Amino acid sequence: RLKLNISRNKKVILYFGFIREYKGLDLLIKALGLLDDSYDLIIAGEVYGNFIPYENLISEAGVRHRIQRHIRYIEEREIPIFFSAADVCMLPYRSATQSGIIGMSYHFDLPVITTNVGGLAEMVNEGKTGLIIDTPSPFMISAKIREFFDTLSFRNYLSNINEYKQRHSWDVFAESVIKLYKTI
């Protein structure tokens, strides 16, 4: 947080990755407008198209002072800084199949909040590795963000994320493939 000039007292939400319409950044910006000043948002990623509509939403929502914008390609060496500065990673997608962002979040022991679209919810153990939003809307997103911080227990999330990572490790995957191979 020091490297990004973010207060220790803030509740920090991370939106990471490509910025595309279906990924719902606009919904997250509107949701931030429904939250008080104790919440900050980091947007880190490359935009596909134009960021001006998002800038307009930021102004309309009156949250410019609570959003750090890193609208560019994020170098690999920078990734740990963003994930380490956040309390939670947010995936407010309107549609999706899967996302590598959840795996990255877990790699950095960071819980996630995601919408229940495509296969995203399959990667989240509700209340243990993150939270799932039924409907991608600003109201539902802001409600889940509040719920996350109201019930926050990093120790519980951390142990559950570590357990998830162990169950889904390459070693476990390789053992499963060998076991399958031996049955054929």
C-alpha positions in Angstrom: 0.0 0.0 0.0 2.9 2.3 0.7 4.1 1.9 -2.9 0.7 2.8 -4.2 0.2 5.6 -1.6 -2.9 3.9 -0.1 -3.9 4.4 3.5 -3.7 1.3 5.8 -7.2 2.2 7.0 -8.9 1.9 3.7 -11.0 -1.1 2.5 -9.3 -1.8 -0.8 -11.0 -3.5 -3.8 -8.9 -4.6 -6.8 -10.2 -4.8 -10.4 -7.4 -6.4 -12.4 -7.0 -7.4 -16.0 -8.3 -6.5 -19.4 -11.0 -3.8 -19.3 -13.8 -5.0 -21.6 -17.5 -4.2 -21.5 -18.6 -7.7 -20.5 -16.3 -7.6 -17.5 -18.6 -5.1 -15.7 -16.1 -2.4 -14.6 -18.9 0.1 -15.1 -21.1 -1.8 -12.6 -18.2 -1.7 -10.1 -17.7 2.0 -10.5 -21.4 2.6 -9.9 -21.3 0.2 -6.9 -18.4 2.2 -5.4 -20.6 5.3 -5.6 -23.1 3.4 -3.3 -20.3 2.8 -0.7 -18.9 5.3 1.8 -15.4 6.9 1.7 -13.8 4.0 3.6 -13.7 2.0 0.4 -11.1 2.5 -2.4 -10.8 0.9 -5.7 -7.6 0.0 -7.7 -8.2 -0.5 -11.4 -5.2 -2.1 -13.0 -5.2 -3.3 -16.6 -5.3 -2.6 -20.3 -8.4 -1.1 -21.8 -9.9 -2.5 -25.0 -11.4 0.5 -26.7 -11.7 3.8 -24.9 -11.5 4.5 -21.2 -13.4 7.8 -21.5 -16.9 6.3 -20.8 -15.4 4.9 -17.5 -13.9 8.3 -16.7 -17.3 9.8 -17.2 -18.9 7.2 -14.9 -16.2 7.9 -12.3 -17.1 11.6 -12.4 -20.8 11.0 -12.3 -20.5 8.7 -9.3 -18.3 11.2 -7.5 -15.6 8.6 -6.7 -12.6 10.0 -8.5 -10.7 10.5 -5.2 -11.3 6.9 -4.3 -10.0 5.2 -7.4 -6.5 4.6 -8.5 -6.3 4.1 -12.2 -3.4 2.1 -13.7 -4.8 1.9 -17.2 -2.0 0.1 -19.1 -0.4 -3.2 -19.6 0.7 -4.4 -16.1 4.3 -5.8 -16.1 4.7 -9.2 -14.4 7.0 -7.7 -11.8 4.2 -5.2 -10.8 1.4 -7.8 -10.3 2.3 -8.7 -6.7 2.1 -5.0 -5.7 -1.5 -4.7 -6.8 -2.7 -8.0 -5.3 -0.8 -7.4 -2.1 -2.3 -3.9 -1.6 -5.9 -5.1 -1.9 -8.3 -6.7 0.6 -10.4 -8.4 -2.1 -10.3 -8.9 -5.8 -13.6 -8.1 -7.6 -14.9 -9.7 -10.8 -18.2 -8.0 -11.6 -18.6 -9.8 -15.0 -21.8 -9.7 -17.0 -20.8 -12.9 -18.8 -17.8 -15.2 -18.8 -16.6 -18.7 -19.3 -13.7 -18.8 -16.8 -11.1 -16.3 -15.6 -7.5 -16.6 -14.7 -7.8 -13.7 -12.3 -9.4 -15.9 -9.6 -6.4 -18.2 -9.8 -4.0 -15.2 -9.6 -5.9 -13.9 -6.6 -5.7 -17.2 -4.8 -2.0 -17.3 -5.6 -1.6 -14.1 -3.6 -3.9 -15.4 -0.9 -6.5 -12.8 -1.9 -10.3 -13.6 -1.6 -12.5 -12.8 -4.5 -16.0 -11.5 -5.0 -17.5 -12.6 -8.4 -20.8 -12.6 -10.2 -22.4 -15.9 -10.8 -21.8 -16.1 -14.6 -20.2 -18.7 -16.7 -17.9 -20.9 -14.6 -16.7 -18.2 -12.2 -18.8 -19.4 -9.2 -17.4 -22.9 -9.6 -14.0 -21.6 -8.5 -15.3 -19.8 -5.3 -16.2 -21.6 -2.1 -18.9 -19.2 -0.9 -17.9 -17.6 2.4 -14.6 -19.4 2.5 -12.5 -18.3 -0.5 -14.8 -15.4 -1.5 -18.4 -14.4 -2.2 -20.7 -14.9 -5.1 -23.1 -12.3 -6.5 -26.3 -13.7 -8.0 -27.1 -10.7 -10.3 -24.5 -8.4 -11.8 -25.9 -5.0 -10.7 -24.4 -2.0 -8.8 -26.7 -2.6 -5.9 -25.9 -6.3 -5.5 -22.2 -5.7 -6.0 -22.1 -3.0 -3.3 -24.2 -5.2 -1.0 -21.7 -8.1 -1.4 -18.7 -5.8 -0.9 -20.3 -4.5 2.4 -21.0 -8.1 3.4 -17.4 -9.1 2.8 -16.0 -6.4 4.9 -18.6 -6.8 7.6 -17.8 -10.5 8.1 -14.2 -10.2 7.2 -11.9 -12.8 8.8 -8.6 -12.9 6.8 -7.4 -15.8 8.9 -10.3 -17.9 7.8 -10.1 -16.8 4.2 -6.4 -17.5 4.1 -6.6 -21.0 5.5 -9.5 -21.8 3.1 -7.6 -20.4 0.1 -4.5 -22.4 1.1 -6.7 -25.5 1.3 -8.2 -24.7 -2.1 -4.7 -24.2 -3.6 -3.5 -27.6 -2.2 -6.6 -29.4 -3.6 -6.0 -27.9 -7.0 -2.2 -28.0 -7.2 -0.3 -29.4 -10.2 0.8 -32.3 -8.0 -2.8 -33.4 -7.2 -3.6 -32.9 -10.9 -0.7 -35.1 -12.0 -1.6 -37.8 -9.5 -5.1 -37.8 -10.9 -3.9 -38.2 -14.4 -1.5 -41.0 -13.5 -4.3 -42.8 -11.6 -6.6 -42.4 -14.6 -3.9 -43.7 -16.9 -3.4 -46.8 -14.7 -7.1 -47.6 -15.0 -7.1 -47.5 -18.8 
